[in-house]
Amino acid sequence: MNTVFYRLNTDQTELPVPLENLYAGPTPSACWLIGGGPSLRQLPVDHIRDSPIPRMCINLSGSRLLRPTFWTSYDP
């Protein structure tokens, strides 16, 4: 089975990471989706950081404010 998720090694090879259902629970749950807009500074960052809910950060959003559970970026 091919996966769209992978880790990039230092030699630029891709290591497939099957995340499908890895974080799935018995019921649907929440996830913080954190973008890099100016409103991030208006959010309760301490509450987000201390929350048990997973955090998905896009590009470098939230850097120096919190550590994401999941992180994605794309630069051509």
Summary of the structure (lengths in Angstrom):
residues: 76
radius of gyration: 14.5
end to end distance: 26.1
largest distance: 41.7
contacts: 131
relative contact order: 0.17
helix: 14%
strand: 21%
